[in-house]
Amino acid sequence: MNTEASVTSTTLNRSSFNWSSVPFEFPPGELIPLPAGRGNLIPAIQAHFNSESSTNKAIREARRLEVKKIFLEDWKAYKKHAWMKDALMPITGGFRDQFSGWAATLVDSLDTLWILGLREEFDEAVAAVAKIDFGNSSSSRVNTFETNIRYLGGLLAAYDLSRREVLRAKAIELGDLLYAAFNTENRMPVDFIDFEVAKTGKGLIVEGSVVSASPGTLSLELTRLSQLTGNPKYYDAITRVMDVFYRGQNKTSLPGLWPTYVSMRSKDVTSGNSYTLGGCADSLYEYLPKEYVLLGGKEVKYESMSKGFLETAKNSLLFRPMLPNNEPILIASSAMVSSGGEVSLDEETEHLSCYLGGVYALSGKLFGNAEYVKIGTKLTLGCVYGYRKFPSGMMPERVSMVACKSFENCEWDEKRFDEEKRKRPEWKDHLPLGFTTAKDPRYILRPEAIESVFIMYRITGKRIWQDLGWEMFMAIANGTKTELGTHAAVQDVTRTAKSLPKDDYMESFWLAETLKYFYLLFSTPDIISLDDYVFNTEAHPFLRTQ
């Protein structure tokens, strides 16, 4: 990794539209400033690492370089076939522009290039970023959530690492575009920005119902932008949103958690009876302890919200699956709550939920709760189990299992398993024992499992996490490889085949997240230390304030 900030200058091409000049129909009024003063003491998160033996160092370095090799192969393919486009089509060599056409893969990969020490490639990418025009979009509607986590997150992290002023300037341009999402009557953000209407300053209309993760996953990026610019308007915008979640947290039918769908139009985050820790809600919960850290412990409501969700999730949405060898792992799930308050667990999980092990472990260190670290360990091992038990060595997008009656006592019961699998029309006889369905058998290059493995390694210092991660990496690298030498989403990882059927798509998070976490797992622990940086949900590291 390049450890020194870069002094290379790049000429900035201003976007064709100045988003900061838009006359809002609904201005914010008096702005809420960033919290000042001395915050709560944040304890060390990373373990103390002893010096490694020459043998262990050689193994780790060989693994790190193999990850770098895979990244470079796919980066070169992106550059050759899809440069300045949003995503590479890794089988045919084509491209897609599904995120407004602002080169999502390029921006998403900036900090990975820097961390991998690829200075020449980084310089070339920054020069390209300088020419992106946020005044034009390939789509008439801009996705607020995706634009925030991939683009703004990518620009902010790359600036934090390199101090290239052009990246900060582009982040401000884009931040002002995203700020237009809050030009609504109640100052709640729209899920999709009507691009041309937003330019006029006319107020936007907030959607009636959105997934809770969308408005709940803006805090880290907008907070960091305010910290880097000294302009409180971005922090003000997201604070008003998070205050709505704060006030409603204990008024839901499952106090501590928020329903999967919320209405920002009516500021209603309490109605509804469907709850999940996975897709549609995941990063809302992920950002609570991370925002607490990014603000230097100065805003205690994020500690309160973090502990509230962690306790309710532990008691209501986690389960120990019944397994043939009685492995003591945990799984994150979803549930419905009846009018009488009865919680019905669906005994299903998804790859997206694998982030939760890392969040529990981080929170355990932050808040001095050893039980959370243990829960994080078991949740992460639950996802590792999902990789190891399928013949491809990769975990499917969505699976179902049979929940034990408690975390502690759980003996394998073949008769009960047979009864439960017969209730599932999606059960197939080739599934590993213990799994009742693989409703979505794909693996789409997702990072959440290795994300938690990386965090567990940095928190515990135990090499077993590196070994488990290496198993995962080898399975993914081999199972997703295409004839073009790139890597693509796999259609079914539950079956054995010499060449698994694939989809012609490579998500930008493959380079931005998955390979970055693998690389950091095999890097020395001082590289992007968890005591110095906070990762957003797209694996972009933001520098913590002191």
C-alpha positions as CSV (number, residue, x, y, z in Angstrom):
1,M,0.0,0.0,0.0
2,N,1.1,3.6,-0.6
3,T,1.4,4.9,2.9
4,E,2.1,8.5,2.0
5,A,-0.4,11.0,0.6
6,S,0.0,11.7,-3.1
7,V,1.2,15.0,-4.4
8,T,0.4,14.4,-8.0
9,S,-1.9,17.1,-9.4
10,T,-4.8,16.4,-11.8
11,T,-6.8,18.9,-13.8
12,L,-10.4,19.1,-12.6
13,N,-13.1,19.2,-15.2
14,R,-16.1,20.8,-13.6
15,S,-19.5,19.1,-14.2
16,S,-21.7,20.8,-16.7
17,F,-24.3,21.6,-14.0
18,N,-23.5,23.3,-10.7
19,W,-25.7,21.4,-8.2
20,S,-24.7,23.8,-5.4
21,S,-26.6,26.7,-7.1
22,V,-30.0,25.0,-7.1
23,P,-32.6,27.3,-5.4
24,F,-34.5,24.8,-3.2
25,E,-38.2,25.1,-2.9
26,F,-37.8,23.5,0.6
27,P,-34.6,24.9,2.2
28,P,-33.5,23.4,5.5
29,G,-33.6,26.4,7.8
30,E,-31.2,26.6,10.7
31,L,-28.6,23.9,10.2
32,I,-27.7,21.2,12.8
33,P,-23.9,21.4,13.3
34,L,-21.5,18.5,13.7
35,P,-21.2,17.6,17.4
36,A,-18.3,19.4,19.1
37,G,-16.3,18.9,22.3
38,R,-14.9,15.7,23.8
39,G,-16.7,12.5,23.0
40,N,-16.9,9.2,24.8
41,L,-13.6,7.3,24.8
42,I,-13.6,4.8,22.0
43,P,-11.5,1.7,23.0
44,A,-9.0,-0.1,20.8
45,I,-10.8,-2.3,18.3
46,Q,-7.9,-4.3,16.8
47,A,-6.1,-7.0,18.6
48,H,-2.4,-6.7,19.6
49,F,-0.5,-8.6,17.0
50,N,2.8,-10.3,17.8
51,S,5.5,-10.6,15.3
52,E,4.9,-13.5,12.8
53,S,7.3,-16.3,12.0
54,S,9.1,-16.3,8.7
55,T,7.0,-19.3,7.6
56,N,3.7,-17.7,8.4
57,K,4.8,-14.5,6.7
58,A,5.7,-16.4,3.6
59,I,2.3,-18.0,3.5
60,R,0.5,-14.8,4.1
61,E,2.5,-12.9,1.5
62,A,1.9,-15.6,-1.1
63,R,-1.9,-15.4,-0.5
64,R,-1.9,-11.6,-0.6
65,L,-0.1,-11.5,-3.9
66,E,-2.5,-14.1,-5.3
67,V,-5.4,-11.8,-4.4
68,K,-3.6,-8.9,-6.0
69,K,-3.1,-11.0,-9.2
70,I,-6.8,-11.7,-9.5
71,F,-7.7,-8.1,-9.0
72,L,-5.3,-7.0,-11.7
73,E,-6.6,-9.5,-14.2
74,D,-10.2,-8.2,-13.7
75,W,-9.1,-4.5,-13.6
76,K,-7.3,-4.9,-16.9
77,A,-10.4,-6.5,-18.4
78,Y,-12.5,-3.6,-17.2
79,K,-10.1,-1.2,-18.6
80,K,-10.0,-3.0,-22.0
81,H,-13.7,-3.7,-22.4
82,A,-15.7,-1.3,-20.2
83,W,-13.5,1.7,-19.3
84,M,-15.5,4.6,-17.9
85,K,-18.7,2.4,-17.9
86,D,-20.5,1.2,-14.8
87,A,-19.9,-2.5,-15.0
88,L,-18.0,-5.1,-17.1
89,M,-19.8,-8.0,-18.7
90,P,-17.1,-10.6,-18.0
91,I,-18.2,-13.3,-20.4
92,T,-18.8,-11.4,-23.6
93,G,-16.5,-8.4,-22.9
94,G,-19.4,-5.9,-23.0
95,F,-20.5,-3.3,-20.5
96,R,-23.5,-2.0,-18.6
97,D,-24.4,1.5,-17.4
98,Q,-27.0,0.8,-14.7
99,F,-25.8,3.4,-12.2
100,S,-26.2,6.6,-14.1
101,G,-23.2,6.0,-16.3
102,W,-20.6,7.7,-14.1
103,A,-18.1,4.8,-14.2
104,A,-19.3,3.0,-11.1
105,T,-16.6,0.2,-11.2
106,L,-13.9,2.8,-11.7
107,V,-14.9,5.0,-8.8
108,D,-15.8,2.1,-6.6
109,S,-12.3,0.7,-7.1
110,L,-10.2,3.8,-6.5
111,D,-9.3,3.0,-2.9
112,T,-8.6,-0.7,-3.7
113,L,-6.1,0.5,-6.3
114,W,-4.4,2.7,-3.7
115,I,-4.4,0.0,-1.0
116,L,-3.0,-2.6,-3.4
117,G,-0.1,-0.2,-4.1
118,L,-1.1,0.2,-7.8
119,R,0.0,3.8,-8.1
120,E,0.2,4.0,-11.9
121,E,-3.4,2.5,-12.2
122,F,-4.6,4.8,-9.5
123,D,-3.2,7.9,-11.2
124,E,-4.9,6.9,-14.5
125,A,-8.2,6.3,-12.7
126,V,-8.1,9.6,-10.9
127,A,-7.4,11.4,-14.2
128,A,-10.6,9.7,-15.5
129,V,-12.6,10.6,-12.5
130,A,-11.7,14.2,-12.9
131,K,-13.6,14.2,-16.2
132,I,-16.9,12.7,-14.9
133,D,-19.8,14.9,-15.6
134,F,-22.3,14.8,-12.7
135,G,-24.5,17.2,-14.7
136,N,-25.6,14.4,-17.1
137,S,-26.9,10.9,-16.3
138,S,-27.6,7.9,-18.4
139,S,-30.8,7.5,-16.4
140,S,-33.6,10.0,-15.8
141,R,-33.8,8.8,-12.2
142,V,-30.8,8.6,-9.9
143,N,-30.7,5.9,-7.2
144,T,-29.9,7.8,-4.0
145,F,-28.7,4.8,-2.0
146,E,-26.4,3.3,-4.7
147,T,-25.0,6.7,-5.7
148,N,-24.2,7.4,-2.1
149,I,-22.5,4.2,-1.1
150,R,-20.6,3.4,-4.4
151,Y,-19.8,6.8,-5.8
152,L,-19.7,9.3,-2.9
153,G,-18.2,6.6,-0.6
154,G,-15.6,5.8,-3.2
155,L,-14.5,9.4,-3.8
156,L,-14.3,10.2,0.0
157,A,-12.3,7.1,0.8
158,A,-9.9,7.7,-2.1
159,Y,-9.4,11.2,-0.9
160,D,-8.8,10.2,2.7
161,L,-6.1,7.8,1.5
162,S,-4.4,9.9,-1.2
163,R,-5.4,13.5,-0.4
164,R,-5.8,14.2,-4.1
165,E,-7.8,17.5,-4.1
166,V,-9.6,16.6,-7.3
167,L,-11.3,13.7,-5.5
168,R,-12.6,16.0,-2.8
169,A,-13.8,18.4,-5.4
170,K,-15.7,15.7,-7.2
171,A,-17.1,14.4,-3.9
172,I,-18.5,17.9,-3.3
173,E,-20.1,18.0,-6.7
174,L,-21.7,14.7,-6.2
175,G,-22.6,15.5,-2.6
176,D,-24.5,18.5,-3.8
177,L,-26.4,16.4,-6.3
178,L,-27.3,14.0,-3.5
179,Y,-28.3,16.9,-1.3
180,A,-31.0,17.6,-3.8
181,A,-32.7,14.4,-2.6
182,F,-33.6,16.2,0.6
183,N,-35.4,19.1,-1.3
184,T,-38.8,17.8,-0.1
185,E,-41.6,19.2,2.0
186,N,-40.5,17.4,5.2
187,R,-36.8,17.2,4.4
188,M,-36.8,13.5,4.2
189,P,-34.9,12.1,1.1
190,V,-36.4,10.6,-2.0
191,D,-35.3,7.1,-2.9
192,F,-34.8,8.1,-6.6
193,I,-33.9,11.6,-7.7
194,D,-35.8,12.9,-10.7
195,F,-32.6,14.3,-12.4
196,E,-34.1,17.1,-14.5
197,V,-36.7,18.2,-12.0
198,A,-34.0,18.3,-9.3
199,K,-32.0,20.8,-11.4
200,T,-34.9,23.3,-11.3
201,G,-35.1,23.4,-7.5
202,K,-38.8,22.3,-7.5
203,G,-39.5,20.2,-4.5
204,L,-39.4,16.4,-5.0
205,I,-42.1,14.0,-3.8
206,V,-41.0,11.4,-1.3
207,E,-42.1,7.9,-2.1
208,G,-44.9,6.4,0.0
209,S,-42.9,3.3,1.0
210,V,-39.2,2.4,0.8
211,V,-37.0,-0.3,2.3
212,S,-35.5,0.9,5.6
213,A,-31.9,0.6,4.4
214,S,-32.3,3.3,1.8
215,P,-32.8,6.3,4.0
216,G,-30.9,4.6,6.8
217,T,-27.6,4.2,4.9
218,L,-26.7,7.8,4.2
219,S,-25.1,8.9,7.5
220,L,-21.5,7.9,7.1
221,E,-20.9,9.4,3.7
222,L,-22.7,12.7,4.4
223,T,-21.1,13.0,7.8
224,R,-17.7,12.5,6.4
225,L,-18.4,15.0,3.6
226,S,-19.3,17.6,6.3
227,Q,-16.1,16.8,8.2
228,L,-14.0,17.2,5.1
229,T,-15.6,20.4,3.9
230,G,-16.6,22.1,7.1
231,N,-20.1,22.6,5.6
232,P,-22.7,21.3,8.1
233,K,-25.5,21.0,5.5
234,Y,-24.8,17.4,4.6
235,Y,-24.7,16.3,8.3
236,D,-27.8,18.4,9.0
237,A,-29.7,16.6,6.2
238,I,-29.0,13.1,7.5
239,T,-29.3,13.9,11.2
240,R,-33.0,14.9,10.6
241,V,-33.5,11.4,9.0
242,M,-31.8,9.5,11.8
243,D,-33.7,11.4,14.4
244,V,-36.9,10.0,12.9
245,F,-35.4,6.5,13.3
246,Y,-34.2,7.3,16.8
247,R,-37.6,8.5,18.0
248,G,-39.4,5.5,16.5
249,Q,-37.0,2.7,17.6
250,N,-38.9,1.5,20.6
251,K,-42.4,2.2,19.2
252,T,-42.4,-0.6,16.7
253,S,-44.1,-4.0,17.1
254,L,-40.6,-5.4,17.7
255,P,-39.0,-2.6,19.9
256,G,-35.4,-2.1,19.0
257,L,-35.8,-2.9,15.3
258,W,-37.5,-1.1,12.5
259,P,-39.9,-2.8,10.0
260,T,-38.5,-3.7,6.6
261,Y,-40.5,-1.0,4.9
262,V,-40.9,2.5,6.1
263,S,-42.6,5.7,4.9
264,M,-40.4,8.7,4.9
265,R,-43.2,10.7,3.3
266,S,-45.1,10.4,6.6
267,K,-42.0,10.0,8.8
268,D,-43.5,6.6,9.8
269,V,-40.8,4.1,10.7
270,T,-42.9,2.2,13.2
271,S,-45.8,0.6,11.2
272,G,-45.4,-2.8,9.7
273,N,-44.9,-6.4,11.0
274,S,-42.1,-7.7,8.8
275,Y,-38.5,-7.5,10.1
276,T,-35.2,-8.6,8.7
277,L,-31.5,-8.3,9.4
278,G,-30.7,-9.0,5.8
279,G,-31.3,-7.3,2.5
280,C,-33.6,-4.2,2.6
281,A,-32.6,-3.4,6.2
282,D,-29.0,-4.6,6.6
283,S,-26.9,-1.4,6.3
284,L,-29.3,0.6,8.4
285,Y,-28.2,-1.5,11.3
286,E,-24.6,-1.7,10.2
287,Y,-24.2,2.1,10.2
288,L,-25.4,2.7,13.8
289,P,-22.2,1.7,15.6
290,K,-20.0,3.0,12.7
291,E,-21.6,6.4,12.8
292,Y,-20.9,6.5,16.6
293,V,-17.2,5.8,15.8
294,L,-17.0,8.3,12.9
295,L,-18.4,11.0,15.2
296,G,-15.7,10.2,17.8
297,G,-18.3,9.1,20.4
298,K,-19.8,12.6,20.5
299,E,-23.3,11.6,19.6
300,V,-24.6,9.1,22.2
301,K,-27.9,8.4,20.4
302,Y,-26.0,6.1,18.0
303,E,-24.7,4.1,21.0
304,S,-28.3,3.8,22.3
305,M,-29.6,2.8,18.9
306,S,-26.8,0.3,18.4
307,K,-27.4,-1.5,21.7
308,G,-31.1,-1.4,21.2
309,F,-31.0,-3.2,17.8
310,L,-28.2,-5.7,19.0
311,E,-30.3,-6.8,22.0
312,T,-33.5,-7.2,20.1
313,A,-31.8,-9.0,17.2
314,K,-30.1,-11.4,19.6
315,N,-33.4,-12.3,21.3
316,S,-35.6,-12.4,18.3
317,L,-33.9,-12.8,14.9
318,L,-30.9,-15.0,15.5
319,F,-31.1,-18.8,15.6
320,R,-28.9,-21.8,16.1
321,P,-29.5,-24.2,13.2
322,M,-29.9,-27.9,13.9
323,L,-26.9,-29.6,12.2
324,P,-25.6,-33.2,11.9
325,N,-22.5,-32.5,13.9
326,N,-24.1,-30.1,16.3
327,E,-21.8,-27.2,15.3
328,P,-22.5,-24.2,17.6
329,I,-23.0,-21.6,14.9
330,L,-25.6,-18.9,14.6
331,I,-27.7,-17.6,11.7
332,A,-29.3,-14.2,11.1
333,S,-32.9,-14.4,9.9
334,S,-36.2,-12.6,9.4
335,A,-39.6,-12.7,11.1
336,M,-43.2,-11.6,11.1
337,V,-44.8,-10.2,14.2
338,S,-48.5,-10.9,14.9
339,S,-51.0,-8.3,16.2
340,G,-50.6,-10.1,19.5
341,G,-46.8,-9.6,19.5
342,E,-45.9,-13.2,18.6
343,V,-42.6,-13.5,16.6
344,S,-42.6,-16.1,13.8
345,L,-39.1,-16.7,12.6
346,D,-38.8,-17.8,8.9
347,E,-35.6,-19.8,9.5
348,E,-34.1,-18.4,6.4
349,T,-30.9,-16.4,5.8
350,E,-29.1,-14.8,2.9
351,H,-25.6,-14.0,2.0
352,L,-26.3,-10.3,2.6
353,S,-26.9,-11.1,6.3
354,C,-23.3,-12.2,6.7
355,Y,-22.2,-8.6,7.5
356,L,-23.8,-9.1,10.9
357,G,-21.0,-11.1,12.5
358,G,-18.6,-8.3,11.9
359,V,-21.0,-5.7,13.3
360,Y,-21.6,-7.7,16.5
361,A,-17.9,-8.2,17.0
362,L,-17.1,-4.5,16.3
363,S,-19.9,-3.5,18.7
364,G,-18.6,-5.8,21.3
365,K,-15.2,-4.1,21.3
366,L,-16.8,-0.6,21.1
367,F,-19.2,-1.1,24.0
368,G,-17.1,-3.5,26.2
369,N,-19.5,-6.4,25.6
370,A,-17.7,-9.8,25.3
371,E,-20.9,-11.6,24.6
372,Y,-21.3,-9.6,21.4
373,V,-17.9,-10.7,20.2
374,K,-18.9,-14.3,20.9
375,I,-22.1,-13.8,19.0
376,G,-20.2,-12.2,16.1
377,T,-17.8,-15.2,16.1
378,K,-20.7,-17.7,15.8
379,L,-22.5,-15.7,13.2
380,T,-19.3,-15.5,11.1
381,L,-18.7,-19.2,11.5
382,G,-22.3,-19.7,10.4
383,C,-21.5,-18.1,7.0
384,V,-18.2,-19.9,6.7
385,Y,-20.3,-23.1,7.3
386,G,-22.5,-22.1,4.3
387,Y,-19.4,-21.9,2.1
388,R,-17.8,-25.2,3.3
389,K,-20.9,-27.4,3.0
390,F,-21.8,-26.7,-0.6
391,P,-19.8,-28.6,-3.2
392,S,-18.6,-25.5,-5.0
393,G,-17.2,-24.1,-1.8
394,M,-19.4,-21.0,-2.2
395,M,-22.5,-20.0,-0.2
396,P,-25.8,-19.5,-2.1
397,E,-27.6,-16.2,-2.0
398,R,-30.5,-17.5,0.1
399,V,-30.9,-20.7,2.2
400,S,-33.2,-22.2,4.8
401,M,-32.3,-24.4,7.8
402,V,-34.1,-25.7,10.9
403,A,-33.9,-23.6,14.0
404,C,-33.0,-25.1,17.4
405,K,-35.2,-24.3,20.4
406,S,-32.3,-22.4,22.0
407,F,-28.7,-21.3,21.4
408,E,-27.3,-23.8,24.0
409,N,-29.2,-27.1,23.6
410,C,-29.4,-28.5,20.1
411,E,-29.0,-32.1,19.2
412,W,-29.5,-33.4,15.6
413,D,-32.9,-34.9,15.1
414,E,-33.2,-36.7,11.7
415,K,-36.9,-37.2,12.1
416,R,-37.6,-33.6,12.8
417,F,-35.3,-32.5,9.9
418,D,-37.3,-34.8,7.5
419,E,-40.5,-33.3,8.7
420,E,-39.3,-29.8,8.2
421,K,-37.8,-30.3,4.8
422,R,-41.1,-31.7,3.5
423,K,-42.8,-28.5,4.5
424,R,-40.5,-26.7,2.0
425,P,-41.6,-27.1,-1.6
426,E,-38.1,-25.7,-2.6
427,W,-36.2,-28.6,-0.9
428,K,-34.1,-30.7,-3.3
429,D,-32.4,-34.0,-2.5
430,H,-28.9,-32.8,-3.5
431,L,-28.8,-30.2,-0.8
432,P,-26.3,-30.8,2.1
433,L,-27.9,-32.3,5.2
434,G,-29.1,-29.5,7.4
435,F,-30.3,-27.2,4.6
436,T,-34.0,-27.3,3.8
437,T,-33.8,-25.0,0.8
438,A,-31.5,-23.0,-1.4
439,K,-34.2,-20.7,-2.7
440,D,-31.6,-18.6,-4.6
441,P,-28.6,-20.8,-5.4
442,R,-26.5,-18.1,-7.0
443,Y,-23.3,-16.6,-5.9
444,I,-22.9,-13.1,-7.3
445,L,-19.4,-12.2,-6.1
446,R,-20.7,-10.9,-2.8
447,P,-18.4,-9.7,0.0
448,E,-20.4,-9.9,3.3
449,A,-18.9,-13.2,4.5
450,I,-15.3,-12.3,3.9
451,E,-16.0,-8.9,5.4
452,S,-16.9,-10.5,8.7
453,V,-14.0,-13.0,8.5
454,F,-11.6,-10.0,8.0
455,I,-13.1,-8.1,11.0
456,M,-12.9,-11.2,13.2
457,Y,-9.2,-11.6,12.3
458,R,-8.4,-8.0,13.1
459,I,-10.4,-8.1,16.3
460,T,-9.0,-11.5,17.6
461,G,-5.6,-11.8,15.9
462,K,-6.3,-15.5,15.4
463,R,-4.7,-17.0,12.2
464,I,-7.6,-19.5,11.8
465,W,-9.6,-16.7,10.2
466,Q,-6.9,-16.3,7.6
467,D,-7.0,-20.0,6.8
468,L,-10.8,-20.0,6.6
469,G,-10.6,-16.9,4.3
470,W,-8.1,-18.6,2.0
471,E,-10.4,-21.6,1.6
472,M,-13.2,-19.2,0.6
473,F,-10.9,-17.3,-1.8
474,M,-9.7,-20.3,-3.6
475,A,-13.3,-21.6,-4.1
476,I,-14.5,-18.2,-5.3
477,A,-11.5,-17.5,-7.6
478,N,-11.8,-20.9,-9.3
479,G,-15.6,-21.3,-9.3
480,T,-16.3,-17.9,-10.8
481,K,-13.6,-17.7,-13.4
482,T,-14.7,-17.2,-17.0
483,E,-13.1,-18.2,-20.3
484,L,-12.1,-14.5,-20.7
485,G,-10.0,-14.9,-17.5
486,T,-12.4,-12.6,-15.6
487,H,-14.9,-13.5,-12.8
488,A,-18.6,-13.6,-13.0
489,A,-21.7,-14.4,-11.0
490,V,-22.5,-18.1,-10.7
491,Q,-26.1,-19.3,-11.3
492,D,-26.0,-22.3,-9.0
493,V,-23.4,-23.1,-6.4
494,T,-25.3,-26.0,-4.9
495,R,-24.2,-28.5,-7.6
496,T,-21.0,-29.9,-8.8
497,A,-19.7,-29.2,-12.3
498,K,-16.4,-28.7,-14.0
499,S,-17.5,-25.3,-15.2
500,L,-20.4,-23.8,-13.3
501,P,-23.0,-21.9,-15.4
502,K,-22.5,-18.1,-15.0
503,D,-24.3,-14.8,-15.6
504,D,-22.6,-12.2,-17.8
505,Y,-22.2,-9.7,-15.0
506,M,-19.5,-8.5,-12.6
507,E,-20.8,-6.2,-9.9
508,S,-18.5,-3.3,-9.0
509,F,-18.4,-4.6,-5.4
510,W,-16.3,-7.5,-6.6
511,L,-13.3,-5.1,-7.0
512,A,-14.5,-2.6,-4.4
513,E,-15.3,-4.9,-1.6
514,T,-14.8,-8.7,-2.0
515,L,-11.2,-8.6,-3.3
516,K,-10.3,-5.7,-1.0
517,Y,-11.4,-7.6,2.1
518,F,-9.5,-10.7,0.9
519,Y,-6.4,-8.5,0.3
520,L,-6.6,-6.8,3.7
521,L,-7.0,-10.2,5.4
522,F,-3.6,-11.2,4.1
523,S,-2.0,-7.8,4.7
524,T,-0.2,-6.7,7.8
525,P,-2.7,-5.4,10.4
526,D,-1.4,-1.8,10.3
527,I,-2.8,-1.5,6.7
528,I,-6.2,0.2,7.1
529,S,-6.3,-0.4,10.9
530,L,-9.8,-0.6,12.4
531,D,-8.5,1.9,15.0
532,D,-7.9,4.5,12.2
533,Y,-10.7,3.9,9.7
534,V,-14.4,3.1,9.5
535,F,-15.7,1.1,6.5
536,N,-18.9,2.1,4.8
537,T,-21.2,-0.6,3.4
538,E,-19.3,-0.7,0.1
539,A,-15.9,-1.3,2.0
540,H,-14.8,2.3,1.5
541,P,-12.5,3.3,4.5
542,F,-13.2,6.7,6.0
543,L,-10.5,8.2,8.2
544,R,-11.7,8.5,11.8
545,T,-11.5,12.0,13.4
546,Q,-9.3,12.3,16.5
